[in-house]
């Protein structure tokens, strides 16, 4: 079974919004290299960054973290 990494939905959501890593990173005030690390799962963002990502992407928290937490449907 493939192990899920935190924030693995981030790349999918970003691409769906038509944003590059650089555009999204600039929108939330971080370096694009940090965003790349979040997407690859080699680095974890703090809560403030996750909140900024949600706002910039226009998605609720659970959509970005749905691979990390169980969401009741």
C-alpha positions as CSV (number, residue, x, y, z in Angstrom):
1,X,0.0,0.0,0.0
2,X,1.4,3.4,-1.0
3,X,2.0,5.7,1.9
4,X,0.1,9.0,1.7
5,X,2.1,12.2,2.3
6,X,0.7,15.3,4.0
7,X,-0.3,17.9,1.6
8,X,-0.4,15.6,-1.4
9,X,-3.6,17.3,-2.6
10,X,-1.9,20.7,-2.7
11,X,-0.4,20.2,-6.2
12,X,-3.6,18.9,-7.7
13,X,-5.6,21.9,-6.3
14,X,-3.0,24.4,-7.4
15,X,-2.9,23.1,-10.9
16,X,-6.7,23.0,-11.0
17,X,-6.6,26.7,-10.2
18,X,-4.1,27.3,-13.1
19,X,-1.3,28.5,-10.8
20,X,2.4,27.9,-10.9
21,X,4.3,27.2,-7.8
22,X,5.9,30.6,-8.1
23,X,2.5,32.4,-8.4
24,X,1.0,30.6,-5.4
25,X,4.2,31.1,-3.3
26,X,4.3,34.8,-4.0
27,X,0.6,35.1,-3.2
28,X,1.1,33.8,0.3
29,X,4.6,35.3,0.9
30,X,6.9,32.2,0.8
31,X,9.6,31.0,-1.5
32,X,8.5,28.7,-4.3
33,X,11.1,26.2,-3.2
34,X,9.3,25.9,0.2
35,X,6.0,25.3,-1.7
36,X,7.7,22.6,-3.8
37,X,8.8,20.9,-0.6
38,X,5.3,21.0,0.8
39,X,3.9,19.4,-2.4
40,X,6.5,16.6,-2.4
41,X,6.0,15.9,1.3
42,X,9.6,16.6,2.3
43,X,8.6,19.6,4.5
44,X,5.5,20.4,6.5
45,X,4.0,23.8,6.6
46,X,2.9,25.4,9.8
47,X,-0.8,26.2,10.5
48,X,-0.4,29.8,9.4
49,X,0.9,28.7,6.0
50,X,-1.8,26.1,5.6
51,X,-4.5,28.8,6.4
52,X,-2.9,31.1,3.8
53,X,-2.9,28.3,1.2
54,X,-6.6,27.7,1.8
55,X,-7.4,31.3,1.4
56,X,-5.3,31.8,-1.8
57,X,-6.7,28.6,-3.3
58,X,-10.3,29.3,-2.2
59,X,-10.7,25.9,-0.6
60,X,-11.6,24.7,2.9
61,X,-9.0,23.3,5.2
62,X,-10.3,19.7,4.9
63,X,-9.8,19.7,1.1
64,X,-6.1,20.3,1.4
65,X,-5.7,18.0,4.4
66,X,-8.2,15.3,3.3
67,X,-5.4,12.8,2.8
68,X,-4.2,13.4,6.3
69,X,-7.4,13.4,8.3
70,X,-10.6,11.4,8.0
71,X,-13.5,13.5,6.8
72,X,-17.0,12.3,7.6
73,X,-19.2,12.4,4.5
